[in-house]
Amino acid sequence: MRVVNCVGFGPPDKLAPEERPDLAVLPEHVLIDVHACGVSFVDTLIIQGRYQIRPEPPFVPGSETAGVVSAVGKGVDDYAVGDRVIGMSLLNGFADQALLRPAQIRSLPAGLSFEQAAGFVQSYCTAYFSLHRRADLREGETVLVLGAAGGVGLASIDVAKAMGARVIAAASSPEKLDACRRQGADELIDYTKEDLKLRAKALSGGGVDVVVDPVGDAFAEPALRAIAPGGRYLVIGFAGGEIPTVRWNLILLKQCQVIGVDWGGWSAKHHDENDRLFEEVGEWVSEGRLSPLAPATFPLEEAPRALRELMGRRIVGKAVLVTR
Ligand SMILES: NC(=O)c1ccc[n+]([C@@H]2O[C@H](COP(=O)([O-])OP(=O)(O)OC[C@H]3O[C@@H](n4cnc5c(N)ncnc54)[C@H](OP(=O)(O)O)[C@@H]3O)[C@@H](O)[C@H]2O)c1
C-alpha cells in the first residue's frame, strides 16, 4: 500500500510518500480500497503539532476517505465487499487502503463521486449542524458566510440555499467569489477590497440574520457589526489565525446570540443524533437539494503540495488526494 507519512512536526515538506505491506482485515473491522482522501484545515494543524490532539510522529495524517469495501472482518454485518463508503478517522487517511471500525464508516450518498465524498462529511455536517441544529435558520432569512469558498464556507452556502435563505458570500478573490456564485450565493463581497460591515449591511437591507464564521481574525468584528438585532453569530473556526476578541457591548446592543459550534466534539458524544444528522444530509444530497462543487484534486504523493496550497489560501473549495 502507499501512504504519505508525517516524519516530524513542521511544514508540509516533512511529509514523505512511503510503500508499506498491504493491510489485512481484522475482526470487527472493514478494509477499504481508498479512491480519494480529503485534505482539511485540521490536517494543516495536525502536521505542525498545532492541533489540540498531538499524535507522536511518525504518523499518517488525513481524516476523511472515500472508497470501496474490499474485505469485512468477523462480526461485521452492516457492510459487504463492494459497498461504496466514506471513512472518518482523525489519522491514517492519506493512504490507498484504510482499516476502520464500522462506527467510523458511512454509506456513500447516491449522487456523490469519490472525490466529492472525500471532502464531504466534515464540511457538510458542520454546515448542516450549524445552520439547521444550532441557528435554526428560517426560510427567507439572510446569511453572511465568511471564508465562503472554503470547505465549510461552500457547504454553508449550499445548505443555507437549500433551507430557503438568501446568502451573502465573502471571500478573498474573484476566482473564489465565482465558485461561491456557482454554489448558489446571491450576493458577493471581496472582503480584502470592500468594507465587510458596510457592504453586508447594504446588501441585507440593514443587517444579516445569521453569520457563519469559520475564519475569525480581523473579519469577526465587522461581521458582528453587520448583524441585525436578534441575529445569530456562529463561531466555527479561526482559519485566519487569530482568535478574535469582541467588545461585549456589541452583543448587548444587538441583542444577538453568539453560538459556539463544535460538530466534532458534539458528534463524539451524540452518536445516535449524529447518525440522524448524517442521514438527513445524505438524503438531501440524494434528492438533489445539495450538490457539492467538484474539489481540486492532487495525486496522493502530492499531499505536501495540496497542504501548502490550502495553507496559502489558494484552494477554491475542498482539496482531495486521488489514489488511482
Ligand atoms: N467547529 C467545527 O465543528 C468545525 C468543523 C470543521 C472545520 N472547522 C474549522 O473551520 C475552519 C475552516 O475550515 P475549512 O475546512 O472551511 O477550511 P478551508 O477549506 O481551508 O477554508 C478556510 C477559509 O478561510 C479563509 N482564510 C482566511 N485567512 C486564512 C489563512 N490565513 N489561512 C487559511 N485560510 C484562511 C480562506 O478564505 P479566503 O481566502 O477567501 O479568506 C479559506 O478559504 C478551520 O479553522 C477549521 O478547523 C470547525
The ligand as an SDF file (V2000), in Angstrom:
LIG
                    3D

 48 52  0  0  0  0  0  0  0  0999 V2000
  -16.3040   23.9380   14.6750 N   0  0  0  0  0  0  0  0  0  0  0  0
  -16.3900   22.9000   13.8870 C   0  0  0  0  0  0  0  0  0  0  0  0
  -17.1870   21.9860   14.1150 O   0  0  0  0  0  0  0  0  0  0  0  0
  -15.5010   22.8600   12.6850 C   0  0  0  0  0  0  0  0  0  0  0  0
  -15.6430   21.8340   11.7220 C   0  0  0  0  0  0  0  0  0  0  0  0
  -14.8320   21.8810   10.5770 C   0  0  0  0  0  0  0  0  0  0  0  0
  -13.8750   22.8840   10.4570 C   0  0  0  0  0  0  0  0  0  0  0  0
  -13.7400   23.8210   11.4480 N   0  0  0  0  0  0  0  0  0  0  0  0
  -12.7690   24.8910   11.3540 C   0  0  0  0  0  0  0  0  0  0  0  0
  -13.2610   25.8250   10.4270 O   0  0  0  0  0  0  0  0  0  0  0  0
  -12.1680   26.4930    9.8180 C   0  0  0  0  0  0  0  0  0  0  0  0
  -12.3280   26.4370    8.3130 C   0  0  0  0  0  0  0  0  0  0  0  0
  -12.2940   25.0820    7.8910 O   0  0  0  0  0  0  0  0  0  0  0  0
  -12.4190   24.7650    6.3330 P   0  0  0  0  0  0  0  0  0  0  0  0
  -12.4200   23.2930    6.2010 O   0  0  0  0  0  0  0  0  0  0  0  0
  -13.5140   25.5540    5.7360 O   0  0  0  0  0  0  0  0  0  0  0  0
  -11.0090   25.3380    5.8370 O   0  0  0  0  0  0  0  0  0  0  0  0
  -10.6120   25.8440    4.3620 P   0  0  0  0  0  0  0  0  0  0  0  0
  -11.2790   24.9960    3.3450 O   0  0  0  0  0  0  0  0  0  0  0  0
   -9.1330   25.9230    4.3690 O   0  0  0  0  0  0  0  0  0  0  0  0
  -11.2510   27.3010    4.2850 O   0  0  0  0  0  0  0  0  0  0  0  0
  -10.8580   28.3000    5.1670 C   0  0  0  0  0  0  0  0  0  0  0  0
  -11.0260   29.6400    4.5010 C   0  0  0  0  0  0  0  0  0  0  0  0
  -10.5390   30.6020    5.4330 O   0  0  0  0  0  0  0  0  0  0  0  0
  -10.0300   31.7110    4.7320 C   0  0  0  0  0  0  0  0  0  0  0  0
   -8.7800   32.1890    5.3370 N   0  0  0  0  0  0  0  0  0  0  0  0
   -8.5650   33.4290    5.8150 C   0  0  0  0  0  0  0  0  0  0  0  0
   -7.3350   33.5550    6.2890 N   0  0  0  0  0  0  0  0  0  0  0  0
   -6.7290   32.3650    6.1020 C   0  0  0  0  0  0  0  0  0  0  0  0
   -5.4330   31.8780    6.3930 C   0  0  0  0  0  0  0  0  0  0  0  0
   -4.5120   32.6540    6.9820 N   0  0  0  0  0  0  0  0  0  0  0  0
   -5.1130   30.6030    6.0650 N   0  0  0  0  0  0  0  0  0  0  0  0
   -6.0420   29.8020    5.5170 C   0  0  0  0  0  0  0  0  0  0  0  0
   -7.3110   30.2020    5.2130 N   0  0  0  0  0  0  0  0  0  0  0  0
   -7.6500   31.4850    5.5150 C   0  0  0  0  0  0  0  0  0  0  0  0
   -9.8100   31.2810    3.2850 C   0  0  0  0  0  0  0  0  0  0  0  0
  -10.7440   32.0220    2.5050 O   0  0  0  0  0  0  0  0  0  0  0  0
  -10.3630   33.4530    1.8940 P   0  0  0  0  0  0  0  0  0  0  0  0
   -9.0330   33.3170    1.2200 O   0  0  0  0  0  0  0  0  0  0  0  0
  -11.4720   33.6820    0.9420 O   0  0  0  0  0  0  0  0  0  0  0  0
  -10.3370   34.3980    3.0570 O   0  0  0  0  0  0  0  0  0  0  0  0
  -10.1960   29.8110    3.2500 C   0  0  0  0  0  0  0  0  0  0  0  0
  -10.9400   29.5020    2.0840 O   0  0  0  0  0  0  0  0  0  0  0  0
  -10.9060   25.8430   10.3440 C   0  0  0  0  0  0  0  0  0  0  0  0
  -10.4100   26.6230   11.4050 O   0  0  0  0  0  0  0  0  0  0  0  0
  -11.3920   24.5020   10.8590 C   0  0  0  0  0  0  0  0  0  0  0  0
  -10.5690   23.9990   11.8890 O   0  0  0  0  0  0  0  0  0  0  0  0
  -14.5260   23.8180   12.5420 C   0  0  0  0  0  0  0  0  0  0  0  0
  1  2  1  0
  2  3  2  0
  2  4  1  0
  4  5  1  0
  4 48  2  0
  5  6  2  0
  6  7  1  0
  7  8  2  0
  8  9  1  0
  8 48  1  0
  9 10  1  0
  9 46  1  0
 10 11  1  0
 11 12  1  0
 11 44  1  0
 12 13  1  0
 13 14  1  0
 14 15  2  0
 14 16  1  0
 14 17  1  0
 17 18  1  0
 18 19  2  0
 18 20  1  0
 18 21  1  0
 21 22  1  0
 22 23  1  0
 23 24  1  0
 23 42  1  0
 24 25  1  0
 25 26  1  0
 25 36  1  0
 26 27  1  0
 26 35  1  0
 27 28  2  0
 28 29  1  0
 29 30  1  0
 29 35  2  0
 30 31  1  0
 30 32  2  0
 32 33  1  0
 33 34  2  0
 34 35  1  0
 36 37  1  0
 36 42  1  0
 37 38  1  0
 38 39  2  0
 38 40  1  0
 38 41  1  0
 42 43  1  0
 44 45  1  0
 44 46  1  0
 46 47  1  0
M  CHG  2   8   1  16  -1
M  END
$$$$
